[in-house]
Amino acid sequence: MLVDDVLRRGESRNLGPVAGTGADGGIPGIGAADLGEVVTLPNGQQVAIFGDSFAGNHMGADPHYPSVAVPVTFDDKGMPHFGQPLTGPDGSPNMLFPLPPQAAGTNSLPAGSIRMRDGTTYMMATGTKDLNPTGGSWLTKVTDNPAQGWQPIDGSWRPGDFAGGAQSQISGFQAADGNVYIAADSFDRSMPAGMYRVDPAHVTDRSAWQPWTGDGFGPPGGTTTPISPVKYGELSFQEVQGQPVLSGFNATTGATEVRVGASPAEIFGNDAATTVVARPGNWDHPLPGTYPQNYGGYILPGSTLDDMRLFVSQWDTRPASGGVPYTVKEFQVNANR
């Protein structure tokens, strides 16, 4: 799966744009996209879930897709190949994340997934306005037919300020011990990451999630003690080769990074192996190895600790940029230390 030569421990390599601005091939009919978390359907097929996407080659080039499911396969070098989008743009009958009544009038965006050991996957969607979670968040169950929309799970909606605002973006997995561990923060990147544990039978019941208290998991309904000393954004929390791995956007430093911990709650501990994948930079003064306004960091299927693949987004929000680039790049990482 390695592209050409082996990466040293703690190294990363940018493999270039794969979707959105600058991508060769990319997504048919979509020229600007971000995020792209890959989830596996019950039938084994994989789809990439992109956020705000556009037919043109820049942010705002309508038609606009608030979220879009795109079939994806990977070649023997680990590079993606996308099929025709399965869900439609604004106003179409086949929206990926239909809005619950409480989120009416907002923009439904993907906000992370929870992967179970039996192959079931749940996704969170968040109703946003100007990228703030004003419409709250809810859980959906991944099905074989994204074109029919992934419907809100009854009782899973919570307002944007639920849990102190720290539960509108998530990522989690069912570990070998049987428990489900969920990293969570705020969709607007205003808070540190927290951690929850829940029995797999109750994973969609958010009132059953047990918060990390600093010295263990407390009773459901309590407030989580932050596990990160910094504000965090996008999250991708998985078990890779038996170890918990958190990839995501460090909103304090502006870097996408990967952390490998001894246990879920120790993912930000002093002993966690940390690799900075995409360093921040300055659009006006570009330096090699820097990526201004990078974010995301979704772990791709088939990743190992010494050959981890990530989708990292980049968006130039300066008015003079015209919304270019608005893109997803693939990075290769050796997350060992």
C-alpha positions in Angstrom: 0.0 0.0 0.0 3.0 2.3 0.3 3.3 4.8 -2.5 7.1 4.4 -3.2 9.3 4.4 -0.1 8.7 3.7 3.6 8.0 6.7 5.9 10.0 7.0 9.0 8.3 7.1 12.3 6.4 10.3 12.8 6.6 11.3 9.2 3.7 12.3 6.9 3.5 12.8 3.1 1.0 14.8 1.1 -0.3 12.7 -1.8 -2.2 15.6 -3.4 -5.8 16.6 -4.0 -8.3 13.7 -4.5 -11.6 15.7 -4.4 -12.6 19.3 -4.9 -10.3 22.0 -6.2 -7.3 20.7 -8.1 -8.3 17.0 -8.0 -7.6 15.0 -11.2 -10.8 13.1 -11.7 -12.3 13.7 -8.3 -16.1 13.5 -7.8 -18.2 13.4 -11.0 -20.2 16.5 -11.2 -18.7 18.1 -8.0 -15.7 20.4 -8.3 -15.5 21.7 -4.7 -15.8 19.6 -1.6 -14.5 19.0 1.9 -14.4 16.4 4.7 -15.0 13.0 3.0 -15.2 10.6 6.0 -15.4 7.1 4.5 -18.0 4.8 6.0 -18.8 1.1 5.2 -22.4 0.2 4.4 -23.9 -3.0 5.7 -23.4 -4.6 2.3 -19.7 -3.9 2.5 -19.6 -1.1 0.0 -17.9 2.1 1.0 -19.1 5.7 0.6 -17.3 9.0 1.3 -19.4 11.5 3.2 -18.5 15.0 2.1 -19.8 18.2 3.7 -20.8 21.4 1.9 -20.0 20.6 -1.8 -20.5 22.5 -5.0 -20.8 21.7 -8.7 -18.2 24.4 -9.6 -14.6 24.4 -8.6 -14.9 26.8 -5.7 -16.9 27.3 -2.5 -20.2 28.8 -3.4 -20.4 27.6 -7.0 -23.9 26.3 -7.0 -25.7 23.9 -7.0 -24.9 23.3 -3.4 -25.0 19.9 -1.6 -25.3 20.4 2.2 -23.9 16.8 2.5 -23.3 14.2 -0.1 -22.7 10.5 -0.2 -20.2 9.3 -2.9 -19.3 5.7 -3.7 -15.5 5.1 -3.3 -13.1 2.3 -4.0 -9.3 2.3 -3.4 -6.6 1.0 -5.7 -3.6 -1.0 -4.7 -1.7 2.3 -3.9 -4.5 3.4 -1.5 -5.8 6.2 -3.8 -9.5 6.8 -4.0 -11.7 6.5 -7.1 -15.2 8.1 -6.8 -18.4 7.2 -8.5 -21.5 9.3 -9.2 -23.0 11.0 -6.1 -25.8 9.1 -4.5 -27.6 12.1 -2.9 -28.7 15.4 -4.3 -28.3 19.1 -3.9 -30.5 21.6 -2.0 -34.2 21.1 -2.9 -33.8 17.6 -4.2 -35.9 14.7 -2.9 -32.9 12.6 -1.9 -31.0 14.6 0.7 -28.5 12.6 2.7 -29.5 13.9 6.2 -33.2 14.9 6.3 -33.8 17.5 8.9 -35.7 16.8 12.1 -38.4 19.4 12.9 -36.2 20.9 15.6 -33.5 21.7 13.0 -35.8 23.2 10.3 -34.1 26.0 8.3 -30.6 24.9 9.0 -27.9 23.2 6.9 -27.4 19.5 7.8 -23.7 18.6 7.8 -21.9 15.3 8.7 -20.5 15.4 12.2 -18.8 12.1 12.7 -19.5 8.4 13.0 -19.6 5.5 15.6 -18.4 2.1 14.3 -19.6 -1.1 16.0 -17.9 -4.4 15.9 -20.8 -6.1 14.1 -20.4 -3.7 11.2 -23.2 -1.3 12.1 -22.3 2.4 11.8 -24.1 5.4 13.2 -23.5 8.9 12.0 -24.1 12.2 13.7 -25.6 15.1 11.6 -25.6 18.7 12.9 -28.0 21.5 11.8 -25.8 24.5 11.2 -26.0 28.2 10.3 -22.7 29.8 9.4 -21.1 26.6 10.7 -22.6 27.0 14.2 -24.7 24.1 15.6 -27.8 26.2 16.0 -30.1 23.4 14.8 -28.7 20.9 17.3 -27.4 17.4 16.4 -28.9 13.9 16.0 -27.9 10.4 15.2 -28.7 8.3 12.1 -28.1 4.7 11.2 -26.0 4.0 8.1 -28.0 1.9 5.6 -27.3 0.4 2.2 -29.2 3.1 0.4 -28.0 6.6 1.2 -30.2 7.9 -1.7 -33.2 7.3 0.5 -31.7 9.5 3.2 -30.4 8.5 6.6 -33.3 9.4 8.9 -32.9 10.8 12.4 -33.1 8.2 15.1 -36.1 8.8 17.3 -35.1 10.6 20.5 -31.5 11.2 19.5 -31.8 15.0 18.7 -30.2 17.4 21.2 -29.9 21.2 21.1 -26.6 22.8 20.2 -25.9 23.7 23.8 -26.5 20.2 25.1 -23.8 18.9 27.4 -22.4 22.4 27.7 -22.2 22.6 23.9 -19.6 19.8 23.8 -21.6 17.1 21.9 -22.3 18.4 18.4 -19.4 16.6 16.8 -18.3 13.1 17.6 -16.3 10.0 16.6 -16.2 6.6 18.3 -15.8 2.9 18.1 -16.6 -0.3 19.9 -13.4 -1.5 21.5 -12.2 -5.1 22.1 -13.5 -4.8 25.7 -17.1 -4.5 24.3 -17.6 -0.9 25.4 -18.2 2.0 22.9 -15.9 5.0 23.4 -16.9 8.3 21.9 -14.7 11.4 21.5 -16.8 14.6 21.3 -16.5 18.3 21.0 -18.4 21.3 19.5 -19.0 21.7 15.8 -17.8 25.3 16.0 -14.4 24.2 17.4 -14.9 26.3 20.5 -14.2 23.7 23.1 -11.8 20.9 24.1 -12.5 17.3 23.3 -14.2 15.1 25.8 -14.7 11.4 26.1 -17.8 9.1 26.8 -18.3 5.4 27.3 -21.5 3.6 26.7 -22.8 0.0 26.5 -23.3 -1.0 22.8 -27.0 -1.7 23.4 -27.6 1.9 24.3 -25.2 3.7 21.9 -28.0 5.8 20.3 -29.4 6.8 23.7 -27.4 9.9 24.5 -28.7 10.0 28.0 -26.9 6.7 28.6 -23.4 8.0 27.7 -21.0 8.0 30.7 -18.7 11.1 30.8 -15.0 10.9 31.6 -14.5 12.7 34.9 -10.7 12.7 35.1 -10.3 9.6 37.1 -12.9 7.3 35.5 -16.3 7.3 33.7 -19.0 8.8 35.8 -22.8 8.2 35.8 -24.8 9.1 32.7 -25.9 12.7 32.4 -22.9 14.2 34.0 -20.5 16.7 32.4 -17.3 15.4 30.8 -13.9 16.6 31.9 -12.0 17.6 28.9 -9.3 15.2 27.8 -7.5 17.7 25.5 -5.7 20.8 26.8 -6.6 22.6 23.6 -9.7 23.4 21.6 -10.5 20.7 19.0 -12.5 20.4 15.8 -13.1 17.5 13.4 -12.5 14.1 15.0 -11.7 10.6 13.7 -11.4 8.1 16.5 -10.8 4.5 15.7 -9.0 1.4 16.9 -6.1 0.6 14.6 -4.1 -2.6 15.2 -5.6 -2.8 18.7 -4.7 0.7 19.8 -7.0 3.8 20.1 -6.1 6.4 17.5 -7.5 9.9 17.3 -6.9 12.0 14.2 -8.4 15.4 13.9 -8.0 19.2 13.8 -6.3 21.0 16.6 -8.2 24.2 16.6 -5.7 25.9 18.9 -2.6 25.3 16.8 -4.3 25.1 13.4 -2.8 21.7 12.6 -4.2 18.3 11.7 -2.6 15.7 13.9 -2.7 12.0 14.8 -2.5 10.6 18.4 -2.0 7.0 19.4 -2.8 6.3 23.1 -2.6 3.4 25.5 -6.4 3.7 26.2 -9.2 5.9 24.9 -9.1 8.4 27.8 -5.3 8.6 27.6 -5.2 9.7 24.0 -4.0 13.2 25.0 -1.7 11.8 27.7 2.1 12.5 27.9 2.9 9.1 26.6 0.6 9.3 23.5 2.5 9.2 20.2 1.7 12.4 18.4 2.3 13.2 14.7 1.6 16.6 13.2 0.3 15.7 9.8 -0.5 19.0 8.2 1.1 22.1 9.7 -0.6 25.5 9.5 0.7 28.2 7.3 0.2 31.6 5.7 -1.5 31.9 2.3 0.5 35.1 1.5 3.9 33.6 2.6 3.7 29.9 1.7 6.4 27.6 3.0 7.0 23.9 2.0 5.3 21.5 4.3 2.7 24.0 5.5 -1.0 24.0 4.7 -3.0 27.1 5.6 -6.5 26.6 6.9 -6.2 22.8 6.9 -8.8 20.7 8.8 -10.5 17.3 8.9 -8.1 14.3 9.2 -10.4 11.3 8.6 -8.8 7.9 8.9 -9.3 5.8 5.8 -10.2 2.1 5.7 -7.2 -0.3 5.6 -5.0 2.0 7.6 -2.2 0.6 9.8 0.0 2.5 12.3 2.9 2.6 9.9 0.8 3.3 6.8 -2.1 5.4 7.9 -4.1 7.3 5.3 -6.1 10.4 6.0 -8.4 12.8 4.1 -7.4 16.4 5.1 -9.4 19.4 3.8 -8.2 22.8 2.9 -10.2 26.0 2.3 -9.0 29.5 1.7 -11.7 31.7 3.3 -10.1 35.0 2.4 -12.7 37.1 0.3 -10.1 37.7 -2.4 -9.5 34.0 -2.9 -12.9 33.4 -4.5 -13.3 30.3 -2.4 -10.3 28.5 -4.0 -8.9 26.1 -2.9 -11.8 24.2 -1.4 -10.4 20.7 -1.5 -9.7 17.3 0.1 -6.1 15.9 0.0 -4.9 12.5 0.9 -2.0 12.2 3.4 0.1 9.2 4.3 1.4 8.9 7.8 3.6 6.7 9.9 1.9 7.2 13.3 4.5 5.2 15.2 7.0 6.8 17.6 
